[in-house]
Amino acid sequence: MFTAISGLSLAQTANEGQLTGTVIDSLTNMGVDFATISLFKAGVTEPIAMISTDPTGKFEFVAIPRGVYRLTVDFIGYHRKIITSVVIGPEVSLVSLGKLMLAPAGNTLKEVTIQAKTQVLENRADKLIYNAAADVTSQSGVATDVLKKVPMVAVDIDGNVELQGNANVRFLINGKPATIFGSNISDVLQSMPASQIKNIEVMTSPGAKYDASGTAGVINIVLKDNQIKGVNGSVNLSGGTRFENGSVNLNARNRNFGVSAFFSGNYQLNSNIGVLSNRLSFKSAKDTLTRYIQNRFSPFSRNGYQSGVSVDWNITPKDVLTATFGLNQVITHGTGRIVQNQQTYLSTGRILSDINSERTDATDFGENTQNWSLAYKKTFQKEGRELNFLYVSSAAKNTNYDSQVTSYQNGAFPSSGINSDNPGNEHETDISIDYIEPLAKNFKLETGLKAIFENINNSVVTDSLLNDGTFVNNPGQTYSFNFKRNIYAGYISTSISLFNNFLNGKAGIRYERTDTKSDLSNVAIPVNNIWAPNLLVQHKLDETQAVRFTYIYRIQRPDYEDLNPFLEIIDPRNINTGTPELKNETGQKFEIGYSKTFANSSSLYIGALYNRNSNDIQHFTAFFSVYTANGTDYNNVSLTKTANIGSQTTLGINISGSAVINEKLNLRVNLLLLEKNNLVPGLPAVGGFSYNANLNVTYNLNKDIIAEGFGTIDSKRTDFQSIRPGSYNYTVAVKKQLFNHRASIGLMTTNPFNHYVNQYSSAYGTGFTQTNLRQRTMRSFGITFSYKFNQQAKS
């Protein structure tokens, strides 16, 4: 599907024609994605239409009036190609230009002239693309800062990502699994510098080729690469009061062989988090009540690095081999000082007990990951036929250490506490093969097979504090846990063209078999088989606007943390644990959307969605006046477990777009309106209305200075058992281009007038109610610097 940058709004008549072609890299013989194709009337300097090539390099103009035309092909790093005297006439209404070979630039990029700017937002039939590299102020910060600007995506102040209000997102990096099973994707995204990101692809209705996991859809983060011959690279640095980032990229290419390497580091300085919680618990008669108040102050820090090398070899013009190797590390550290008061009293007001205590705790988490991949791509003499093989593997070693000690005022009770060490190893291997066969014009068949092997093993060693101040092993909380999950999948998908191209799209179905095993006693997880169909149908009103309908069936497999029965007792009054018997959550989604692009590169998308999830995986909290675990009694405990809780339905409307007001001022806006309902058998329906909105304004002060303002607001939301808090934040930035745009320096600030973000929330259940005020540091000031260099090889 092609993206119109400046469209042709003309009805197809007998006096109109069609123009097609494919842009090919002259060295690699591969299609050039997102090259700009401009169509000019003979003797006219302004193009009447511009479009971009699809991922295979193809383009198509339709409804072209009779006449003589000139066509230009532009892409950065390549010489411009010009085709003159293209005639559309009564005897030649369909013109195929065939393969247009685009040659990489030789000694200097100054020979390349780009007539049209890359759109920041592209609405394609099957995905939305946010071109981060074209948004000059998005190159500072980390990946979550970039995601905040993407339509339909919301990121909370802790870095958790939702797509259309659903947190079950399948993340990919360069089309490969973003993180192995069990890893925290939030930590990965918050340690990835924004300067590494080329674009972000959002697929709310992914096709059968993609794994069925993730009821929200797929977000693919595409990292920067460079196909220009010679040696080139970039350096990006940013520092500030909350974050420090740095990255170095180096690329070298000569003819059919290329090597690229990068190193990036991220450090999040201490972020102070304050929490004031007030829980009231009671029996059904409410004759005796217990109020438990916690006032917590918790500094938190995170740091990490990523590095990798990639080698690609064009063995022949039709055979490409790519190998990658990467190292990643994430370390988080948090401490806490909590002042606690527990008061039990009768409904008459008579106080039965009043206990004051103070707790200190600490949490240290570390993950070191190695990942490697091998990809082979084969094209054939028949245009469009393609074979792909991909092997991806990753291995991680995790450390997780927790400790807490509670002491009571005036020695009313003996001190209590635990130390817990929870190291683990994770390994995932993905093997896939995909094949595309064009059967006829506008009709092709896609099929493939995939196998995923996931292995996790960890050990838990817990020591408890004795009255004499020493720690001894607690056998009830010391154990090992091994987990294996194998997934076998196959799919078939085909293009659709109905009623003389009135409707076009894709339909497919994916089969996945999941075999899960663990060494937990008395736990047997059954084999799961699913068939996941999908359908996309689009009608193009003209080259600038289209309507589409999609349907998908997807699942959400429980995460490792949801399955692990380990009792997390950092706070003895609030205990968390997993449920090994969890079933897959299943989801069905219907969407209808309208997209429009305008001659000045503005765009608009309006969509509606209906989503229904069954066996909905949510956290369920129950209150116990006394909870016994492994021979130890804990008093006044809120126990939170993961569970399959009924179903959830979502109705939503999304409006997003970009507006080019003039050559200096650009606006981008996104509004997501949701109505959710949680249905739990035997309980009243719970849900309500919520919204997420953001606005981005950029203004070019002159050719070298650009200013930006960005703000987002996320409303509170009613979920099962809780009302989640809303939040807002805003950023102002200015960037100065230096040395003929080879370098830049920028200043930015986030929430400059608010030291903390205040979040109010509440929770409730049988026998308790709770309110919370959470405060987190968000104010920051920073400076960014970037520099690009290149030394191109001679042709």
Helices and strands as residue ranges (DSSP letters): E 4-6, E 16-25, E 36-41, E 49-52, E 58-65, E 67-74, E 81-88, E 94-102, G 109-111, E 121-123, E 128-130, G 132-134, G 136-138, H 143-147, E 153-155, E 161-163, E 169-173, E 176-177, H 185-189, G 194-196, E 197-203, E 217-223, E 230-240, E 243-254, E 257-282, E 288-316, E 319-346, E 351-379, E 386-408, G 409-411, E 416-421, E 424-440, E 443-465, E 471-473, G 475-477, E 479-498, E 503-518, E 528-542, E 545-556, H 560-563, E 568-571, E 574-577, E 585-597, E 603-614, E 617-629, E 632-644, E 647-660, E 665-679, E 686-702, E 705-714, E 717-719, E 722-724, E 727-738, E 743-750, E 756-765, E 768-777, E 780-791
